[in-house]
Amino acid sequence: MIKDKFFLFNFSKILGAAFIAQIIPVLISPVISRMYSVEDIGIQGVVFSIVGFCWIFSTLRYDNVIIIDRLINPIRNFITVKKIIAITSIFLTVIIILFINQLSEYFNLNEPLVLLMVPLIVYINASYELLIIYNNRVQNFDNIAKIKVSQSSISGIFQLIFGFMGLNYFGLILASLISKFVPYFKSKLFRIFFIKPKLYKKDFILIDKYKKFPLFDLPSSLINNLSLQLPIILLASNYSLVISGAYFMTQRVLQIPITLFSHSFLEVFKEKICDAKNQFKLRELMLDSLILILSVSFVPFVLLFIFVEDLIVIFLGENWVMAAKFGKILVPSLFFRFISYPLSYIILLKQKQQINLIFNIISLAFVIILFSSKTDVYSLVLKLSILFSLQSIIRILYSFSLTKNISNIEI
């Protein structure tokens, strides 16, 4: 794969766009961390954690069908998944309205109405990701690059504007909403951004054909995401919004290399391995990919581990010393996740979602056990880092084991 010029060209294109998209929040972070309080970031973290969990539910994981299904026109699958997003968003709205007081009390939110924004954020975020997936399927990597840069630029600009206006956490949330809605304006798919949630026979045919996604991959992804987001929520409810905000900001900063490289790599990698002509050299593609990822990541992550505390304090300010200490602890787990994120897509290709579900259930159980034990917050974060590292290592090893029997590929 490393010698595949077309792959490397598209990867470089997405990586360049991702770099620009990620450098913008990095550059404005010193301003954002001073314009908004740690509590504002904590509220944003709680809301976005809820959104991150609900976002996976919003598509029932049928968004993967757009990439994997090579027989149906991708626009047809896009429309079906868009209807599913609309239906699940309506369902989510009803649930939040019914339990808004209980939810706001559990999450320590003084303003319950902020939860009413969650369904809208979920709908727009899911629609944005669906637009990226569709452009990947039609191999329009130029458009993906433009969308990513546009989204990041708009988000950064509006975070600064709303910060100057004194909109606190609401400004952070609104900026994200605007930035992910705008890319649709220049898309031919804008006319179906708000779509009538009515399913027809052809929609049900697709739903039935790929029912493994909601049956196995959906609960697996929900549990995996819950394992990642639960610490932010439990830190807010068991400790304080300040500690939760510090953890959330740490994750946000350290997530940059994963978003920058791993997400960019996956955008091209999954199109590559789903191509029928590559179905009999998956092991070779995986090994080449692993070598490429390690070659560009090992030294930077070692340097990050050494200097991360100083970098976070310099960037975010003295109020974020706790975030800096969290960063030192979490870097190893981010390294292994950095490697596993693109490679583990092979699990979906081989439709082994049920095994992935078992992995994630075990991981979630350990997260809950860790929070049930009485310990100081730094020891807790260290145990989480070890757990997430092991989870990623196991996923890497299992992904490679799936490439042994290359003749039995289910797509």
C-alpha positions in Angstrom: 0.0 0.0 0.0 2.9 2.4 0.8 3.9 2.2 -2.9 0.3 2.9 -4.1 0.6 6.4 -5.5 -3.1 6.9 -5.8 -3.6 5.9 -2.1 -0.8 8.1 -0.9 -2.0 11.1 -3.0 -5.5 10.9 -1.6 -4.2 10.3 1.9 -1.9 13.3 1.6 -4.8 15.4 0.4 -7.0 14.4 3.4 -4.0 14.7 5.8 -3.3 18.2 4.6 -6.8 19.3 5.1 -7.0 17.7 8.5 -3.8 19.5 9.5 -5.3 22.8 8.6 -8.5 21.9 10.3 -6.7 20.9 13.5 -4.2 23.7 13.6 -7.0 26.2 13.9 -8.4 24.9 17.2 -4.8 24.5 18.5 -4.0 28.2 17.7 -7.2 29.5 19.3 -7.0 27.2 22.3 -5.0 29.7 24.4 -7.7 32.3 23.8 -10.6 29.9 24.3 -9.2 28.6 27.6 -9.1 32.2 28.8 -12.4 33.4 27.4 -14.4 30.5 28.7 -14.2 29.1 32.3 -13.3 25.6 33.2 -16.9 25.1 34.2 -18.1 26.3 30.7 -15.7 23.7 29.2 -17.1 21.1 31.6 -20.7 21.8 30.5 -19.6 21.6 26.9 -17.9 18.3 27.7 -21.0 16.8 29.3 -23.3 17.9 26.5 -20.9 16.7 23.8 -20.4 13.4 25.6 -24.2 12.9 25.5 -24.2 13.9 21.8 -21.3 11.5 21.1 -23.2 8.6 22.6 -26.5 9.5 20.9 -24.8 10.2 17.5 -23.9 6.5 17.1 -27.5 5.6 17.9 -28.8 8.1 15.3 -27.7 6.1 12.2 -28.2 2.6 13.8 -24.7 2.2 12.2 -26.2 1.9 8.7 -23.9 4.8 7.7 -21.3 2.1 7.1 -23.5 0.6 4.3 -22.7 3.6 2.1 -19.1 2.5 2.0 -19.5 -1.3 2.0 -22.4 -1.7 -0.4 -21.0 -1.7 -3.9 -24.2 -2.7 -5.7 -26.6 0.1 -4.9 -26.2 3.7 -5.9 -24.7 5.5 -2.9 -27.2 8.3 -3.1 -30.0 5.8 -2.5 -28.3 4.5 0.6 -27.5 8.0 1.7 -31.3 8.9 1.6 -32.2 5.8 3.6 -29.7 6.6 6.3 -30.8 10.2 6.4 -34.4 9.1 7.1 -33.1 6.9 9.9 -31.3 9.9 11.4 -34.5 11.9 11.3 -36.5 9.2 13.0 -34.0 8.6 15.8 -33.6 12.3 16.4 -37.4 12.7 16.9 -37.3 9.7 19.3 -34.4 11.3 21.2 -36.3 14.6 21.5 -39.3 12.8 23.1 -37.0 11.0 25.6 -35.2 14.2 26.7 -38.5 16.1 27.1 -39.9 13.3 29.3 -36.8 13.0 31.5 -35.2 16.5 31.3 -35.3 17.2 35.0 -33.9 13.9 36.0 -31.1 14.2 33.4 -30.1 17.7 34.3 -30.0 16.8 38.0 -27.8 13.7 37.3 -25.3 15.7 35.2 -25.2 18.7 37.6 -26.5 21.0 35.0 -28.1 24.2 36.4 -29.9 25.0 33.2 -31.9 21.9 32.1 -32.9 23.6 28.8 -29.4 23.1 27.4 -30.3 19.4 27.0 -33.0 20.3 24.5 -30.2 21.2 22.1 -28.9 17.7 22.2 -31.3 16.2 19.5 -30.6 19.1 17.1 -26.8 18.7 17.6 -27.1 15.0 17.1 -29.1 15.5 13.8 -26.6 18.0 12.4 -23.5 16.1 13.5 -24.8 12.9 12.1 -25.8 14.6 8.8 -22.3 16.2 8.6 -20.6 12.8 9.1 -22.9 11.3 6.5 -21.8 13.9 4.0 -18.2 13.0 4.6 -18.9 9.3 4.1 -20.8 9.9 0.9 -17.9 11.9 -0.6 -15.6 9.1 0.5 -17.8 6.5 -1.3 -17.7 8.5 -4.6 -14.0 9.2 -4.0 -14.4 12.9 -4.0 -11.5 13.5 -1.6 -11.1 17.1 -2.7 -14.5 17.8 -1.4 -13.8 16.1 1.9 -10.7 18.2 2.3 -12.7 21.4 1.7 -15.5 20.4 4.1 -13.0 19.7 6.9 -11.2 22.9 6.6 -14.4 24.9 6.2 -15.9 23.3 9.3 -12.9 23.9 11.5 -12.5 27.5 10.3 -16.1 28.4 10.9 -16.2 26.8 14.3 -13.1 28.7 15.4 -14.3 32.0 14.2 -17.7 31.7 15.9 -16.2 30.4 19.2 -14.1 33.6 19.3 -17.1 35.8 18.3 -19.4 34.2 20.9 -16.7 34.4 23.5 -16.3 38.1 23.0 -20.1 38.4 23.2 -20.1 36.6 26.6 -22.2 33.6 25.6 -20.2 31.2 27.8 -20.8 27.5 27.2 -23.8 28.3 24.9 -21.3 30.0 22.5 -19.1 26.9 22.3 -22.1 24.6 21.5 -23.7 27.0 19.0 -20.4 27.5 17.1 -20.1 23.7 16.6 -23.7 23.6 15.3 -23.2 26.3 12.8 -19.9 24.9 11.5 -21.3 21.5 10.7 -24.5 22.9 9.1 -22.7 25.3 6.7 -21.0 22.6 4.5 -24.4 21.5 3.3 -25.1 24.8 1.6 -22.6 24.1 -1.1 -23.6 20.5 -1.5 -26.1 19.1 -4.0 -27.4 17.1 -1.0 -28.6 20.3 0.8 -32.2 19.8 -0.6 -32.5 16.7 1.5 -30.8 18.0 4.6 -34.3 18.0 6.3 -36.0 14.9 5.0 -39.4 13.5 5.5 -38.9 10.5 7.9 -40.9 8.0 5.9 -39.5 4.6 5.0 -40.5 2.7 1.8 -40.0 -0.8 0.7 -36.6 -0.2 -0.8 -35.5 1.3 2.5 -36.6 -1.8 4.4 -34.8 -4.0 1.9 -31.5 -2.3 2.8 -32.3 -2.3 6.5 -33.0 -6.1 6.5 -29.9 -6.9 4.3 -27.5 -5.2 6.7 -29.4 -6.0 10.0 -26.1 -7.1 11.6 -25.2 -3.4 12.0 -28.1 -2.5 14.4 -28.1 -5.9 16.0 -24.4 -6.2 16.8 -22.3 -3.1 15.7 -24.8 -0.6 17.1 -24.6 -1.9 20.7 -20.9 -2.5 20.3 -20.2 1.1 19.1 -22.6 2.5 21.8 -20.8 0.6 24.5 -17.3 1.5 23.2 -18.3 5.2 22.9 -19.9 5.0 26.4 -16.6 3.7 27.7 -14.8 6.7 26.3 -17.5 9.3 27.2 -18.5 7.9 30.6 -15.5 9.2 32.5 -16.4 12.8 31.5 -20.0 12.2 32.7 -19.0 10.3 35.9 -16.3 12.8 36.8 -18.9 15.6 36.6 -21.4 13.6 38.8 -19.0 12.0 41.2 -16.4 14.7 41.5 -17.1 18.2 39.9 -17.6 20.0 36.6 -14.1 21.5 37.1 -12.4 18.1 37.1 -14.7 16.9 34.3 -13.8 20.0 32.3 -10.1 19.4 32.8 -10.4 15.8 31.6 -12.5 16.9 28.6 -10.0 19.5 27.6 -7.2 17.0 27.9 -9.0 14.6 25.6 -9.8 17.4 23.2 -6.1 18.4 22.9 -4.7 14.9 22.8 -7.4 13.9 20.2 -5.7 16.1 17.7 -3.1 13.6 16.4 -5.8 10.9 16.1 -8.1 13.3 14.2 -5.2 14.6 12.1 -3.6 11.3 11.0 -5.7 8.3 12.0 -9.1 9.7 10.8 -7.4 10.9 7.5 -5.8 7.6 7.0 -9.1 5.7 7.6 -10.9 7.9 5.1 -8.8 6.4 2.3 -8.0 3.1 3.9 -11.6 1.9 4.2 -12.3 2.7 0.6 -9.1 0.8 -0.3 -9.9 -2.4 1.6 -13.6 -2.4 0.5 -12.5 -2.4 -3.2 -13.1 -5.9 -4.6 -9.8 -6.1 -6.3 -8.0 -5.8 -3.0 -10.0 -8.5 -1.2 -7.2 -11.1 -1.5 -4.3 -9.1 -0.1 -5.8 -7.7 3.1 -2.9 -9.0 5.2 -0.4 -7.2 3.0 -2.4 -4.0 3.2 -2.7 -4.2 7.0 1.0 -4.8 7.5 2.0 -2.0 5.2 -0.5 0.3 7.0 0.9 -0.6 10.4 4.4 0.1 9.3 3.4 3.4 7.8 1.5 4.4 11.0 4.3 3.4 13.3 7.0 5.1 11.2 5.3 8.5 11.5 4.0 8.3 15.1 6.5 6.6 17.4 9.0 9.5 17.9 6.3 12.3 18.0 4.4 10.4 20.7 7.6 9.9 22.8 8.3 13.6 22.6 4.6 14.4 23.4 4.9 12.1 26.5 8.0 14.0 27.7 6.7 17.5 27.1 2.9 17.3 27.3 2.6 18.8 30.8 4.6 21.9 29.9 2.9 22.3 26.5 -0.6 22.2 28.0 0.1 24.7 30.7 1.8 27.1 28.3 -1.0 26.7 25.8 -4.0 26.8 28.1 -2.8 28.7 31.0 -2.1 28.1 34.7 -5.7 27.2 35.4 -5.2 24.0 33.5 -2.5 22.3 35.6 -4.9 19.4 36.3 -5.5 18.9 32.6 -1.7 18.9 32.1 -1.3 16.1 34.6 -4.1 14.2 33.0 -2.4 14.6 29.7 0.8 12.9 30.9 -1.2 9.9 32.1 -3.3 9.5 29.0 -0.7 9.8 26.2 0.2 6.1 26.1 -3.5 5.1 25.7 -3.8 7.7 22.9 -0.8 6.2 21.2 -2.4 2.7 21.0 -5.7 4.2 20.0 -3.9 6.1 17.3 -2.7 2.8 15.8 -5.8 0.8 16.3 -8.4 3.3 15.0 -7.9 2.8 11.2 -6.7 -0.8 11.3 -9.8 -2.1 13.3 -12.1 -1.2 10.4 -11.4 -4.7 9.1 -13.7 -5.9 11.9 -16.6 -4.2 10.1 -15.5 -5.4 6.7 -15.5 -9.0 7.9 -18.8 -8.4 9.8 -17.5 -9.7 13.1 -19.5 -7.1 15.0 -20.6 -9.7 17.6 -17.0 -10.3 18.7 -16.3 -6.5 18.9 -19.5 -6.2 21.0 -18.0 -8.7 23.6 -14.8 -6.7 23.7 -16.6 -3.5 24.3 -18.9 -4.9 27.0 -15.9 -6.1 28.9 -14.2 -2.7 28.6 -17.4 -0.9 29.8 -17.7 -3.2 32.8 -14.1 -2.4 33.8 -14.8 1.4 33.5 -17.8 1.0 35.8 -15.8 -1.1 38.3 -13.0 1.6 38.3 -15.4 4.3 39.1 -17.1 2.3 41.8 -13.8 2.1 43.7 -12.9 4.9 46.1 -9.7 6.4 44.8 -8.1 9.8 44.1 -8.8 11.2 40.6 -5.2 10.8 39.3 -5.1 7.1 40.2 -8.4 6.7 38.5 -7.2 8.3 35.3 -4.1 6.1 35.3 -6.2 3.0 35.5 -8.4 4.3 32.7 -5.3 4.9 30.6 -4.1 1.3 31.1 -7.6 -0.1 30.4 -7.9 1.9 27.1 -4.4 0.9 26.1 -5.1 -2.8 26.5 -8.4 -2.4 24.7 -6.6 -1.0 21.6 -3.9 -3.6 21.6 -6.5 -6.4 21.7 -8.4 -4.8 18.8 -5.2 -4.5 16.7 -4.3 -8.2 17.3 -7.8 -9.4 16.5 -7.9 -7.3 13.4 -4.8 -9.0 12.1 -6.1 -12.4 13.0 -9.1 -11.7 10.6 -6.8 -11.4 7.6 -5.5 -14.9 7.8 -8.4 -16.5 6.0 -8.6 -14.1 3.2 -10.9 -16.2 1.0 -13.8 -15.9 3.4 -14.6 -12.2 3.3 -18.2 -11.2 3.9 -19.3 -7.9 2.4 
